[in-house]
Amino acid sequence: MSFENNDNFRKRNFNRGNFRPRNDGFRQREDGFRPRPANVVTAMGDSDSAPQVAVGGIKEVEELLNKNPLQVHRVLFMHQSGNPKLYELQKLAKRAHVHVQQVDSKILDSYARPNHGVVALMNEKELLNWMDVREELFKAVEQGMPKLVAVATNIEDPRNLGACIRSCLALGVDLFMIPAKGMCGITPSVARTSAGALEKMRICRPDNLEAAVGELKMAGYQVLGLDADTETNLAEFNFKDCAVIAVGGEDVGLPPFIKKQCDAVLRIPMKPEAHSYNASVALSLGLYEYARLRIKQP
């Protein structure tokens, strides 16, 4: 779907003076999310790449949520607008399992004008629905066919996410899964860093990632996490043919809802003076260890 010719779509301009690479433009208070001072701008991409496509307007966002919810990364609403139409639209977004956020009107205006109190931030491609791929994955176990699923959570740096996608394609991942919230979107920066892998890699955003991983485990998949807080070494680990390999975010690591489902949590060998691996590097190493005996060289 193309949005470039609609007046309600405007790509955001960034400059190095006000860009923040992480989604930390809002400070949590008891009365909700409030914007930081005006000279700090929340950004979903980075200053070196094209900005994320934003769609403004009640009717426009409603149509997206009804027809293409898996292309919407998150929906921004005007804080305390008092508009009942926006309230109904927010309920629609939540039913579609799209993350919503309350922001100041200045933030909305910086993304798209006119916006009528709501802006949808778009992924660069429409993601897959879990219900459309689960049966294929289940049948692979029944038929004895190897399948590798990668899971990434809490990754906020778009370049890190793009690198994950590139490694997934290179190392034979059949499906890459991400959560409905708590991640950066599939931004132009993600697409650029993936070096063409984004268009080829199958990416799924389940409504409930925990439940989807649980279904794979019940079907016979070996669920594995990558984390420094374990004694089990990744090197020479005995993988099953059907496996799920999960990695956490840059700071928070592997989330508890994934960790509790893991058949094993694996530690990547590392010099003690190093703090940790970058999430995309950790995922690449985990995928390589699974794939090195399975990928046949020409």
ZIHU-V380229 format. One record per residue. RES is the residue in one letter. SS is DSSP state (H for helix, E for strand, - for the rest). Layout:
res;ss
RES;SS
RES;SS
This chain:
res;ss
M;-
S;-
F;-
E;-
N;-
N;-
D;-
N;-
F;E
R;-
K;-
R;-
N;-
F;-
N;-
R;-
G;-
N;-
F;-
R;-
P;-
R;-
N;-
D;-
G;-
F;E
R;E
Q;E
R;E
E;-
D;-
G;E
F;E
R;E
P;E
R;-
P;-
A;-
N;-
V;-
V;-
T;-
A;-
M;-
G;-
D;-
S;-
D;-
S;-
A;-
P;-
Q;-
V;-
A;E
V;E
G;E
G;-
I;H
K;H
E;H
V;H
E;H
E;H
L;H
L;H
N;H
K;H
N;-
P;H
L;H
Q;H
V;E
H;E
R;E
V;E
L;E
F;E
M;E
H;-
Q;-
S;-
G;-
N;-
P;H
K;H
L;H
Y;H
E;H
L;H
Q;H
K;H
L;H
A;H
K;H
R;H
A;-
H;-
V;-
H;E
V;E
Q;E
Q;E
V;E
D;-
S;H
K;H
I;H
L;H
D;H
S;H
Y;H
A;-
R;-
P;-
N;-
H;-
G;-
V;E
V;E
A;E
L;E
M;E
N;-
E;-
K;-
E;-
L;-
L;E
N;-
W;H
M;H
D;H
V;H
R;H
E;H
E;H
L;H
F;H
K;H
A;H
V;H
E;H
Q;-
G;-
M;-
P;-
K;E
L;E
V;E
A;E
V;E
A;E
T;-
N;-
I;-
E;-
D;-
P;H
R;H
N;H
L;H
G;H
A;H
C;H
I;H
R;H
S;H
C;H
L;H
A;H
L;-
G;-
V;-
D;-
L;E
F;E
M;E
I;E
P;-
A;-
K;-
G;-
M;-
C;-
G;-
I;-
T;-
P;H
S;H
V;H
A;H
R;H
T;H
S;-
A;-
G;-
A;H
L;H
E;H
K;H
M;-
R;-
I;E
C;E
R;-
P;-
D;-
N;-
L;H
E;H
A;H
A;H
V;H
G;H
E;H
L;H
K;H
M;H
A;H
G;-
Y;-
Q;E
V;E
L;E
G;E
L;E
D;-
A;-
D;-
T;-
E;-
T;-
N;E
L;-
A;-
E;-
F;-
N;-
F;-
K;-
D;-
C;E
A;E
V;E
I;E
A;E
V;E
G;-
G;E
E;-
D;-
V;-
G;E
L;-
P;-
P;H
F;H
I;H
K;H
K;-
Q;-
C;-
D;-
A;E
V;E
L;E
R;E
I;-
P;-
M;-
K;-
P;-
E;-
A;-
H;-
S;-
Y;-
N;-
A;H
S;H
V;H
A;H
L;H
S;H
L;H
G;H
L;H
Y;H
E;H
Y;H
A;H
R;-
L;-
R;-
I;-
K;-
Q;-
P;-
